[in-house]
Amino acid sequence: MRARNLALAALIAAVAAGCAPDRSPAPHVVRVWCQQGQEAENQAMRAMAAAFNEAHAAQNLEAQLTFFPDFQYTEKVSIAAAARDLPDVLALDGPTVAQFVDAGLLRPIAAWFSEEELADFAPTIRAQGTIGGELYALGAFDSALVLYYDRELLTRAEVELPAAGRGWTWDEFLAACAKLKAAGLDPVALHMDITGDEWYTYAFSPLLWSAGGHLISADGRQVEGVLNAPVNVAALRRWREVFERDFAARAPIDPDPFGHGQTAMDWSGHWMVRSHLETKDDRLGAMPLPTLGTQTVAACGSWCWGLTQDARDPDGAALWLRWVTDPVHGIQPIVAANGAVPARASAYPLFPEYADPPFRLFRELQETAGRARPRTPVYPTLTQHVAAALRDIARGADPQECLDRAAAQVQRRLDRQGGTP
């Protein structure tokens, strides 16, 4: 009887213990919003969050990811900002950082990184996230634009390559195109089939920069007289020759004519290098973009991370920023997934391929010739009208008229906006 009572008492105690409320504190959640990229990127982000949560379990800290398609992202952020319901951390494209800062959505982040750590980031990555002298965003990866070429096709056309690490002048580039055309080859792909505006600004502003031109004034307040300055008009008249002489298609159908053997050269970025290597192997070469002046300039920058003003625990949220921009925890998995250019010098040893061509060129451009796109809160308007002007010029329109129209439209928006933050 006594044994039965003891057993019953033990059962009651066990049930009571099972029903007792769990008094361990709920995890402190860091809300993270990011764009929905390639599936490999999405998987890498989920793995990074899982690793972050495991590493910070003792601090009761947990990152929760929410993905949005690119085309919905700005709208979602705007709605959340109006409702004062922003996440703690936002992913944002480099050229839009100024827009977010101007709207009062981001807070400076330099305090959470040492000077040595900040110096480890590529100059272009620091530049794209710096507005009004304050650092608001940092990224794990960068971008780079090059001129790919097929060695065999250029040899067949007796085209002479520039010295290693250098690009052609614009006259040399046109001369190479002429030789390729005379040899019965289509010279170059410029990807004029891309529908998004940003490709045109990103791809062809380096040509204007190399000539000494600008898209907007240094203080961010003037587009009239800058975008449509004589140096830019002259540069785009030269650019238009590529289409007038049938060296590049105005309305291509194939998104990868170089990879499919239809063109001898490809004006494109780092995102194509692995695909091109698969199809070309040791026939693949890469050089800096052609220039209209004495300096080589490369458009750089990419998606990055910012800390919102609504962050309930900025110190906890900053731990996520540090995690995803850490060479091992953040840069290695995301660059392995998306094939981008590492954003920190200390991350390059994790990617041995960057010691040799063609990958080495991306790092060289990043370190010596990279330039962030204009940092202005009206950048979406700027890139929209620059792209429209370039499309029209490629179809034969007058560069002066196109740039005058674009400059006037962007200046009106800039004047209403009130300038730069």
N, C-alpha and C positions, 0 to 999 in steps of 0.2 A: 504494500500500500504506500509505504513511504517512498519507495523507488518510483512508483507511478506518479506521485505528487511532485517529486523532484523533476521528473521528465516533463510534466505539464508546465511547471514553473519555468523550465528552460525554454520550452516552446513559446510560452507567452512572452518571455524576455526577448527571444529572437524576433518574434513578430513585431513587438513594440519597437525594437531597434530598427527593423526594416521600414516601419511606417514613420519613424522620426524624420523631420525635415532635414535636408542637407544644408548645413549651415556654412559651407564653403562659399566664399564670395563669388558672384557672377563675374566672368572675365570682363575686363575693360576692353571694349571693342574699338579698334581703329578702322573707321570706314574709309575704304579706298575705291575710287572710281577710275576706270581706265577704258581706253578704246578697245574694241574687239578686233584684233588683228588676225593674222594667219592662225590656224588651229595650233600649229607648233608653238607660236608665241603664247597663245592662251594657256596651253598646257604648262609651259615654262612658268608663267605667272602663277598658276595654281600651285605648282610645286614650290615656288619661292615663298608663297604665303604659308603653305604647310610647314616648311622649314623654319620660317620666322616664328610661327606660333609655337612650334616645339622648342625653339631656342629661348623663347620669352615666357614659357609656361610658369616659371618661378615668379615672374613679375605679374602674372595673371593678365597678360596682354595678348590680344588676339586680333589679327588683321582679317577683315571681311571684304572680299573683292566683289565689285559689281561691274560687269562689262556692258558697254553700249556700242552699237555700230557707229562708225565715224559720222555718218550723215545725221545721226540723232544726238550726237554728243553735245554740241553747243546749245541746242535747244533744251536738253535735259539740265545742263548746268544753269542756264538762264532761269528756268522755272524754279529750280532748287534755290538759287540765289534770291529770287523774289520772295520765296516762302521762308527764307532764312533757315534752309534745311540742307546746306551743302555738306558733303562728306568732310572728313578730316584732311584727306590727301586727294589731289587731282592729278591725273596725267593730262598733259596738254602739248600741242604741237608748238615747236619753238617760236615760229613767227607770231603766235597768238598770245605770248606771255604778256606783252605790253597791254593788250586789250583787257586781259584779266586783271592786271595791276590797276589800270585806269578805272575799272569798275569797282575797285576796292575789295576784290575777292581773295587776294593772296597776301601773305605776310613774309617779310624777309627771313632768310634761312641761314645766312652765313654764320650765325652764332653757334650753330650745331656742328660746324666743321672747323678743324684747325686750319691755319694758314698753309701748312704743309699738305694737308689733304686737298684743299682747294687748288693749290698749284699743280696737283697731280692730274686734274681734269684738263681736257683739251681747251685751248684758248677759245675756240668757237663755241664750245658748250657753256663756258663761263659767260661769254659775250651775249649769247642768245637769251640767257636768263637774267641779265643785269639791266635794270631799268632805273634811270635816274640815279645811278651810282650805287644802287642796292641790289643784292643778289636775291632773286625770288624763285629760281628754278634751277635744277640740275638734272642731267640725263645720264643714262647708262650707256647709250650708244650714239654714234654720230653718223654722218653720211658723207659721201664724196662722189663727184661727177668726173668722168674721164672720157677719152675718146678711145674705144676699143678698135682693134684692127685685125684682119686676117693676114698673117705674114705671107702666106703663099700667094694670095690674090694681089697684094701690093708688089711682091716680087715679079709676078707675071706682068704687071703694068709698068714695071721699072720705076716704081715710086721709091724715092730715097727717104729713109726714116731720119728724124732728128736725133741728136745725141741723147744718150740714155738719161732719163729723168726730165727731159725737156719736151715741150710741145712745139708745133709749127706756128709761125706767124700766120695771119689770115691769108696773105698772098700765097704762102707756101701750101696752106691747106687747099685753097682753090686750085692751085697748080696740080696738087696730088689728085683732086677730084677730076680735073680735066683729063689727066692721064688714064685714070680708071675708066672714065666714060669712053675714051678713045679705044680702050682695050675691050670694049663691049660689056663692061661691068657697071652695076648700079653703085655709085660711090658711097653714100652715107644714109643712115637712118636717123631722122630727127624726131620721130614719134609724134608727128602732128595729128595722129588719130586720137591721142589722149583727150578725154573730155574735161577732166578736172583743170581748173585754172592754174593751180599751183605749179604744175609741171613747167609751164611756159616761163613763169617768173624765175623759178629755181634753175631751170636748164640754161636760160639765155641771158640772165642778168650778168653772169661772169664775163660775157663778151663786152657788155657795156662798161663794167668795172675795169676791165683790162685796158680799155681806151681812155680811162679817166672819168667816166660818167658816173652818175648816181641816180637812184630812183626817187630819193627824197633828201632834203637838206639834213645836215648833221644834227641840227637842233630839233628835227622832226616836225617843223612847222610849215615848211614850204615845199610844194610839189611843182607849182607853176614856175617855169624858168629853170627847173632842175631836171624833171623827167623829160621835158621837151626841149632840153638844151641842145645847141648845135652838135655837141660831141655825140650825144645819143642818136640824133637824127642821122648823122653821117655813119655811125656804127651800124644802124639798122638798114641803111641803104646797102652797105656791104653785105650784111647778113642776107638780104633779099636776093642777092645774086645766086645763092645756092639754089633757090627755086627757079629763078629766071633761066638759069643754065641747065636745069633739069638734073641737078646733082642729088636732090632729095625730093621725095614725094610730098606734095601738098596734102594729099588725102589718102594715106596708105591704108591698106586693109589688114595686113598681117602685123600683129603687135610685136613680133620678133623676127624681122626680115634678116637681120645679121645672123642670128642663131640658125635660121633655116637656109642660110647660104645665098640669100638674095641680094645682100649688100656687102661691100667690102669693109665698111667701118660702121661703128655704132656710137652715137652720142648718148651715153647712158650712165648709170650709176653703179655703186657697189652691189646693189641687189641682183645684178645680172652676172656677176663674175663667176659664180659657181656653175650656173647654167651654161655660160659660154665655154668654160673650161671642159665641161662634159662633151660638148659638141666639137670644140676646136682643139683641145689638148694643147700641145706645144706650138700650134699655129697661132694661138691667141697672144696678142700683144696689147698693151695699154699705154697711153701717154696722156699728159695734161691736155686740157682743151686748148684749141688754137686761140691766139691773142691778137688784139688790134693795137696793142701798145707794148710797153717794155716789161710789164709785170704779168706774171701768171697768177690768176685768181680762181679759186674754187668755191662754189657754193657749198656750204656745210650746214650742220644743225639737223635736229630731228626731234622726236617726242621726248618729253622730259617730265619731271615731277615737281609739283608745288604744294605748299602747305596753306590751307585756307584760313581765312580770318575766323571762320566758325569753328575751327578745331577746338574741341572741348579740353583736350589734354595735348597741347603743342609738343611737350617733351616726348610723350608716348608716340605721337604721330611722326616726330622727327626720327625716331628709331626706325620706322619703316623707310623713310627717305634714305637713311644711312645704309640700311640693309639692301635696298634695290640698286643702290649705286656703289656698293662694295664690289671690288674686283672678283672675289670668289663667290659670294652669296648672290649677287645680282647680275653683274656684267657677264660672267662666264655662261650662266644658263640662258640668258636672253639673247646674247650674240650668237651662241651656238644654235639657237632656234630660228633667228631671223636673218643671220648672215650680215648684220650691220657692222660698222666700224667701232671698236671699243672706244669709250669716252675717256678712259684714264690711261696714262702712260704705264702705270704699274700692272695693268691688265694685259698688256701685249704679250708678256711671256707665257700667258695661258693659251695663246693662239700662235703656235710656231710658224704658221703659214705666212704671217706678216713680216717674216724675215726675208722673204724672197718675192720677186715679181710674180704676178701682177699686184698681189696684196700690198706689198711694201709701198707702192705708189700712193695708196689711199692714206697711209699713215704720214708719208712725206707731205702730201697736200694738206692734210689736217694740221700739221705742225708748222708749215711754212707759208701756205698760200690760202688757207681757209678763211672764209668771211661769212659771218652770220647775215641772214637776210634782215632788211630794215626792221628796227624795233619801234613800232608806232601802233597806237590803238586803232588806227584805221587800216591796218594791214589787209584785212579781208577785202576791203574796197580797193585798195591799191593793187593787189594781185589780180582781182577780177578785171580791172580796166587795163592793166598791163597785158594780161593774157588776150583780151579782146583786140588790143592794138596789134599784138604780134600775129594773131591769126589773120587779121586783115592785111597786114604787110606781106605775109607769106603768099597771100592770094593776089598781090600786086598793088595794093593801096599805097598811097604816098605816106612815108614815115612821118613827115612833119605834121600832116593833117591828123594822123592817127594819134601821135603823141600829144599834140595840142588838145585834142578832144579828151584823151585820158587824163591829162594833167588838170584840165578844168574841172572834170567830174570829181576827181579825188580831192582837189583843193577845196571844193565846195563842202564835201563831207568833213574834211579836216577842220575847216573854219567853224562848222557847226559843232564839231567835237571839242574844240577848244585847244588843240595842239597836243603836245606830248605830256605824259604824266610827270 
